[in-house]
Structures are given as C-alpha cells and as structure tokens.
Amino acid sequence: MLDRLPLDLRDALADLPAPEQDALARVWVLAEAAAPAPPPFAPPPVEDLLARIRPSTLPLAHDHAPARRARLRVRTWARMGALLAVAALAAVAVTTWTARPSAPSTAATEVAAPGQKRTFRLADGSTVVLAGGSTMQASMGDTRRVVLTGEAFFDVAHDATRPFVIQARDVTVQVLGTAFNVRAVSGRPAEVGVVRGRVAVSRGTDRVELTPGEQTVAEAARPLRVVPTAHEPGAWRTGAFYAENATLADIAAEVGRRYGTAVTVEPSLEDRRWTLALPSAPSDTVVLDALAGPMGLTVTRTAEGVRLAK
Amino acid sequence: MHALSVDDFRQWSLDLQASDDRGFAALYTATSPALHRYIHSITRDAEATNDVLQELYVKLWNVRTTIDPDRSLKALLFQMARNFALNHERAKRRRASDPLDDHAEPADSALPADALLDTNQVEDRLRAWIDELPPRRREAFCLSRFEGLSHDEIAKAMDLAPKTVNNHIVLALQTLRTRLAEFDPSFRLDA
C-alpha cells in the first residue's frame, strides 16, 4: 500500500508506527475517488484570454532597434506607454537599447547572434521570431519588404493594401496574411513552410502557392515543388530540433546558429547524412548526444568549441 | 496536473520569456482546469472564479520577461491563483461590511446537506469529510491528493514552511481515518 504514496508523503509518514502508516496509506488510496465536485461551469475559452493579451503583445525591451522605437513613438502613444511599462520591468535591457547607435530610419536591420533567439514586432504589427545566426532588414513602406539571411518565423498582420514580401536567397515570398517559416541559410536551398493562411513563393517565372501543412524547398536547377511538411514549420521557436536526411556539416552549422557552439566535423564525415527529430532540445548537448551515440562518434569539447570525430 | 512534467513547465517558461503566445495558449489549455478548480474551492462563486482565473493569466503574461525557467512555474501558478482568489475574497468582504451594499451573498456551501442523506457511499462521505477539514488543511490536502503538487510546491503556493505542509497532510489523513472508522467500524484500517 505504501508504494502507492507520493515520495514526499512517504517521507512525512516515516516516523509513525508501521500499522499507522499502512492505515493512512489506505485512506490516501480510498480518497482518490473523492475529489471535490468540480465547478459546474468551464474555464473561459482560450480565445478570450488571447484577445486580452494580444493588444499588449509588445516587443521585449531589448528586442527593438532604436530606429523603429522612434517610429513606434510617433505612431501610437498608447502603445509606447505600454512599452515603457514592459521596459521598466527590464531595466537592464533598457540601458542596452538606449546605448545602441542609431540605424537609418528607412530600413532597420535586426540581428540574432548565434545562440540567440529574438522576438519582435514590426511597425505594421507583424511578429517575427528570428533564429540564432540570422539577419533581417525590414522596410515598412507601401510594400512591406524584408530581406532575410538565416531563419525566421513570421506572423504577418493582415493589410490588403500593403503587400508583405520577403527576399530569401533566390526566392521571393509574397504573403497573403498568415503565419509561416522561412529558412534561407547559406549552403542550403531556401525553405518555406506555412502554419496558417497562404503564401506565394516565386523564383524567376516559377511560382507556387502554399497552404497550411505545405512547404517548398527551392533546390537548385529544379522547379519549385510543393511537399507536405514533416514537422510544424517554426517548431525551433519552442526548442525543437529537426534535421531531415541532413549532412553532418549542415547539422553542425545549425547547432552553431542555434546554440552559438562552434562545431567542427572531421572532413571524412562531413557528407554523412542523418535524421534527427528532437521535440525538445534545450542545449547543444541534447543534439550532440542524439547524434554521437547512434553514429558512433566521439564528441570532444575544447575552448574553441566542439569537435566530432570517428 | 498529474500528467504534466517538469519539462512541460520549463518549456512554457521559455515560451513566456520569448513572448510566444501559442506556447501561452498551450499553457492555459493545460493548466486552467486545475487552477479553475482551485480558485473555485476558495471563492465558491462562478463569476468570481472566471474573473480571477483570467486576471491571473493576464498578469502572468504581463510579467513574462521576469519568469525564471529554473523555478517551478507550476508552484507560481498555484501561488498566484491563491493570492488573487484571496484578494478577491477580501474585497468582497469589504463590500459586504459596507452597510450601503445590501446584496452581498454568503458563499454557497460545497454540497447541499441533503445530497448526503440518502447515500452511504464511502466516496461521498469522504468528499464531505474533506470539505469539513479546516480550510488550510483541506487546501494543502487537495493540492497534494488531487492536483499532484509536491509538498515543496504546496509550501510555495500557500506560503507555508514545508514542515507545516507535511503536518497538514498527515493530520488530514488522520482525521479522515478516524471518520472512516466511526462511520464503519468494519473498515480494517489497521490491517
């Protein structure tokens, strides 16, 4: 009977005589079915809650370049007030942004260093989560334009009068109000995957439209193809690490961007391919362990980074 | 909340820090039923329970950048639920003591008395005896037994010493055992 008790309750009972412990354990087990009657009504739907937080879904203080802060200030004072309230919570971060040099006001450049992940809101209300080792320039004119190197997840504010266009390697992504992931890392074909809404991806005269559950991989010298997504696009935002039949060199580069760990691979292994599906990978160790064990590799950590060898 | 792991809560803490409202929605979906029960056990009032529940999650969102993923988000949620519900009760009592306010209602009791008369089901009896425990003892016991909180998490949520939590839970079990033995001496509790 005692083995059905939680550990800390077993500890709490440890000083009592054994028969008493057994009796109380029996009461504990009997009580399982005697939970108080639940409230005769349900919690409010999650949409009610999201409606209450969305107007204040503001960038974190350290997530904003001064140029766009200035524009925000001009655009809406109410938002600025809320922004200052958030900023006050993060006093350290406030110092960082006021100390930054100012950027040209037409196109703001956002950078997430390797190992970082940054979330911010563009002046049009769209949200961007920028992955580690990525750079993005945004100019919010009559056409909202973004040039992306690296990877980012976009949740674009609907505005039929102002198209939202992303340039990523050799493809152009035109957004039709929506949430999707764009991956444009060096050495790999650009990838676009949609979570909500619809986007059009084009390269030269080639053009495809994607709906939720679809992605395109813009391989060199082949027409754009629409294929089902293997994992939810942008799952990296919540700590997942996925690699589909990727070379060790590509996985090493991804670990570098994601965690800021420089990974070198023994040249003879660079082209070995592997598939990883880790729904939660909070540190580089999780990824390297999942790789090294099954592939029979040794992982050596040095001051410069990590080396993968046979 | 028995089924949710430490890793789930850790991930939600990170989502909150990253202002990820989808992670926040997932957190709400997974945790709101338990907090709803807990708040209702304090307020015993439908409207107040839903109000307090929403206030709590809005507040959590507003302080999301200060969430420490290395500390128990689960304990924090229950702690906030308790404080918000008690604040609400205090405000209600202040209104109730105001002679100009004539429609302050007493909290309705958990079970109508006559719901128990025609049954000798052990479960119903136990439910009633749990309800009769001193309020803080009942609270600690229910969080442990029905919401799966550890003694440390309960201590944090209720602002008690861990030792006091142990005592409440052991005393609750002893009370229930005595009631069971009175109700039906054939319960061989010492077997």
Interface residues (C-beta under 8 A of the other chain):
Chain A: P6 D8 L9 D11 A12 L13 L16 P19 E20 D22 A23 L24 R26 V27 W28 L30 A31 E32 A33 A34 A35 P36 A37 P38 P39 P40 F41 A42 P43 P44 V46 D48 L49 L50 R52 I53 R54 S56 T57 P59 L60 A61 A85 V86 L89 A90 K117 T119 V129 R237 T238 G239 S280 P282
Chain B: D7 R10 Q11 L14 D15 A18 S19 D20 D21 R22 G23 F24 A25 Y28 T29 S32 P33 L35 H36 R37 H40 S41 A46 T49 N50 L53 Q54 Y57 V58 W61 N62 V63 T65 T66 A110 L111 V122 E123 D124 L126 R127 I130 D131 C142 S144 R145 F146 G148 S150 H151 D152 N166 I169 V170 L173 Q174 L176 R177 L180 L189 D190 A191
